[in-house]
């Protein structure tokens, strides 16, 4: 009776850990990533630049206003996309490391192989 209780509790703790580590951790990473994108968008103004891509710069309706408005906004959009991509890659790297840590520690604790991983 006591053994089954202890075993049930231990399995519950293990499943709770993995649920917390992977499911809740994924939600936290996504939330942080979206918050970082939002802060970055306030600086780079991707949405505003995309919305006004074909509008003249500073309401200068001359030929140069349209040309420079398009060029400056296009450069701003490309820089913003590059920064978003870099941020995305950084978050993917951190999340991948986050997911590997428990598995790595379990393998090291059980010493399943004779060769060091690192």
C-alpha positions as CSV (number, residue, x, y, z in Angstrom):
1,X,0.0,0.0,0.0
2,X,2.7,2.5,1.0
3,X,4.9,1.5,-1.9
4,X,2.1,2.1,-4.5
5,X,1.4,5.5,-2.9
6,X,5.1,6.5,-3.1
7,X,5.4,5.2,-6.6
8,X,2.2,7.1,-7.7
9,X,3.5,10.3,-6.1
10,X,6.9,9.9,-7.7
11,X,5.4,9.4,-11.1
12,X,3.1,12.4,-10.5
13,X,6.1,14.6,-9.7
14,X,8.0,13.5,-12.7
15,X,5.1,14.1,-15.1
16,X,4.4,17.5,-13.4
17,X,8.0,18.4,-13.9
18,X,8.0,17.6,-17.6
19,X,4.7,19.3,-18.1
20,X,5.9,22.4,-16.4
21,X,9.3,22.3,-18.1
22,X,8.1,21.7,-21.6
23,X,4.5,23.0,-21.9
24,X,4.8,25.9,-19.5
25,X,8.3,26.7,-20.7
26,X,7.2,26.8,-24.3
27,X,4.4,29.2,-23.4
28,X,6.8,31.4,-21.5
29,X,9.2,31.4,-24.4
30,X,6.5,32.3,-26.9
31,X,5.2,35.1,-24.7
32,X,8.6,36.5,-24.2
33,X,9.4,36.3,-27.9
34,X,6.2,38.1,-28.8
35,X,6.8,40.8,-26.2
36,X,10.4,41.3,-27.6
37,X,9.0,41.5,-31.1
38,X,6.5,44.1,-30.0
39,X,9.2,46.2,-28.3
40,X,11.4,45.9,-31.4
41,X,8.5,47.0,-33.6
42,X,8.2,50.2,-31.6
43,X,11.7,51.0,-32.5
44,X,11.8,49.7,-36.1
45,X,8.2,50.5,-37.0
46,X,7.8,47.7,-39.5
47,X,4.0,47.9,-39.5
48,X,3.9,51.6,-40.1
49,X,6.6,51.4,-42.8
50,X,4.7,48.6,-44.6
51,X,1.4,50.5,-44.3
52,X,2.9,53.7,-45.8
53,X,5.3,52.1,-48.3
54,X,3.8,53.8,-51.3
55,X,3.0,57.1,-49.6
56,X,5.3,60.1,-50.1
57,X,7.8,61.0,-47.4
58,X,6.7,63.9,-45.2
59,X,3.7,64.4,-47.4
60,X,5.9,65.7,-50.2
61,X,3.8,64.9,-53.2
62,X,6.6,65.5,-55.7
63,X,8.5,62.8,-57.6
64,X,11.3,62.8,-55.1
65,X,8.9,62.5,-52.2
66,X,7.5,59.3,-53.6
67,X,10.9,57.9,-54.6
68,X,12.6,58.7,-51.3
69,X,9.6,57.6,-49.3
70,X,9.6,54.2,-51.0
71,X,13.3,53.7,-50.7
72,X,13.6,54.8,-47.1
73,X,10.7,52.7,-46.0
74,X,11.9,49.7,-48.0
75,X,15.3,49.9,-46.3
76,X,13.6,50.2,-42.9
77,X,11.4,47.2,-43.7
78,X,14.4,45.1,-44.7
79,X,16.4,46.0,-41.6
80,X,13.3,45.2,-39.5
81,X,12.9,41.8,-41.1
82,X,16.6,41.1,-40.6
83,X,16.4,42.0,-36.9
84,X,13.2,39.9,-36.5
85,X,15.0,36.9,-38.1
86,X,18.0,37.3,-35.8
87,X,15.8,37.6,-32.8
88,X,13.9,34.5,-33.9
89,X,17.1,32.5,-34.4
90,X,18.3,33.5,-30.9
91,X,15.0,32.4,-29.3
92,X,15.1,29.1,-31.2
93,X,18.7,28.4,-30.0
94,X,17.7,29.2,-26.4
95,X,14.5,27.1,-26.6
96,X,16.5,24.2,-28.1
97,X,19.0,24.4,-25.2
98,X,16.1,24.6,-22.8
99,X,14.5,21.4,-24.1
100,X,17.8,19.5,-24.2
101,X,18.9,20.2,-20.6
102,X,16.6,17.7,-18.8
103,X,17.4,14.9,-21.3
104,X,21.1,15.6,-21.0
105,X,21.0,15.6,-17.2
106,X,19.0,12.3,-17.2
107,X,21.6,10.7,-19.5
108,X,24.5,11.9,-17.4
109,X,22.8,10.8,-14.2
110,X,22.1,7.3,-15.5
111,X,25.5,7.2,-17.2
112,X,23.9,5.4,-20.2
113,X,27.1,5.7,-22.2
114,X,30.7,5.4,-21.3
115,X,31.8,8.3,-23.5
116,X,31.4,11.9,-22.3
117,X,29.0,13.9,-24.3
118,X,31.1,17.1,-24.2
